[in-house]
Amino acid sequence: MYDCKYPHLFEPIVIGKRVFKNRIFASPTGNSLEYDIPETDSINYCERKAKGGAASVCVGDGCVDSEISFHGLHHICPEDRRNGMTHLSRLARAISCHGAVASLELLHGGGSASGSFEMGHTIYGPTAWEYTARGRTLWCEEMPEEIIERTIQKFYTASYIAKQWGFGMITIHGGHGWLINQFMSPYRNTRKDKWGGSFENNMRLPLAIVDAVRKAVGPGFPIEIRISSEENFEGGYDLDYGIRIAEALDGRVDIIHCSTGSHEDDSTFTITHPSMFLEDGCNVKYAAAIKPHIKKSKVATVGALTDPVMMEEIIASGKADIVEMARGLICDPDLPIKARTGREDEIRHCMRCFQCFGSLIHRGHIICAQNPEIGHEREFVYTLPDAHKKKVLIVGGGIAGMQAAITCADRGHEVIVCEKESQLGGILRCESKVPFKKHLDEYLDFQAKLIGQKNIEVRLNTAVTPELAKEIAPDVIISAVGAEPSMPPIPGIQGENVLDVVSAYKAPEKCKENVVILGGGYSGLELSIYLSKYFGRKCTVIEMLPELNDGGNFVQALALKVETKNSNVDIHTGTKCLEITNDGVWCEKDGEKIFFPADTVVVALGMRSRNEESIPLALCAQEFYQIGDINSPRNIFTTTDEACQTARDIGRI
């Protein structure tokens, strides 16, 4: 007989007149892969979560007003019936046909509607203001009465349309610095008319929108509202005020979704979307504080959740009625069904690297560093033709080599992995002691375990030479030998007080009291946080470029900016290292020489490919591929993606 390990997490819940099959909801993550309307790729992306067992899948960024509500340039707009009807109805069907409830998030950017501003429209907030954030300046006008009434009607129309097109729930975005939150917030809403100036007046527009949505969808149709339980920035409202907001909404909506913070404030952005520097489930405390005050509505929590044990405890202890996940279900859409069927050890746990969010912002689509299927769901929907079976030798057991081995084995090839170190995982194993990188190490362990479960021969402590390759006689060689720290010819770089970044991670105790780190990339900045926060070192980061490079991942760069500030790391950009001495580093900035005292100097100036180990193998098999850092230094996503796709191509002809 089946004995459910997580009975509270998988207990169905009735909301309105609808039954949700469990307590795991996929929270909105933005419109992926297409502009304006969700076509095939976005539909596959959302459908994948429904297939994986989530009780509800919310489609994000449904901007209600085609002129003045867009916080980005390319979001869904339900009132665009000509372009949206077919695609949104197909999207709703793709979710609901798998037994999940399709929800559409409705929002209005208000005074932060930067997309509408860039399109040349006047934008409106509760009051007029101007601000500059992340290199852009925009200003909004105070929303007049007729625009307020228009906005209420827009929410009504969007809700009505969503229901007609097959969505089974509406999610109103009332948090994170968008229009509804702006009206709720005493920080933003200082109006003197009936739409502001007191708590009751500040809540007038939010409640009017809720009532309009209810009128549009009718009784029994689930309505969820996401709120910022507190704003988490200086001058913003606190949790006590957030509780008052929730109490005012109680019974008028079916679900109060307790988030926190604001998209529009850098200091709280990576609390709203918890960075790797915060603990798992860090934002559950908000729902737990609000729930005792709620009598009629259900309460949902969100933020850094992937562990079924933790989620079961949240529901069982009464902290919340529902757990919502964004990145957790991006990384592993099958998390619900794996947890329900006792396969927790097969769950890919999000390591909160923000590769998904960074790609959405910079490239307009969502991907995952760990899971090569995400963002390419269409390629994985149908089974590939059977591969012509080949003997594949994979040289290197790091991220690239492990993913290539797994995919090759899944395709039916005979696979041999040779790794010259004593364990699989590659160079990133150097960070295994770093507390905020624990999920990275779990990912490496996860991949290594998958290899152990498949028909893959692993040879550790084995460097591949042409002689060994001849002995193995593979049909295919995949070289994934990786890279090593670059040590450029800086005078003094061979000194006893100098460490490369990998050595510093492996033996942080060798870094003495005062540490200068050369290089302001991710590895150098993360090392500075590690040494400062956990070893009490005074860290100075020297970067030659005029600004720190975000590496194509704006959100992780923002998290690093916040955390280096919290860790009192001293950062100097536009500063070139001239010489390393026994007691510090001589640098040049703006034509002047500056000396930075240091007990230890760490070189974090990028990586150098180990191609000298790869080239001799190029003619040792009929087919030869190079993947990962050997081509050029890569991040985890590009490495995993390249390894997966290369392996899928093998045996095609």
Order of alpha helices (4+ residues) and beta strands (2+ residues): beta-beta-beta-alpha-beta-alpha-beta-alpha-beta-beta-beta-alpha-beta-alpha-alpha-alpha-beta-alpha-beta-alpha-alpha-beta-alpha-beta-alpha-alpha-alpha-alpha-beta-alpha-beta-alpha-beta-alpha-beta-beta-beta-alpha-beta-alpha-beta-alpha-beta-beta-beta-beta-beta-beta-alpha-beta-alpha
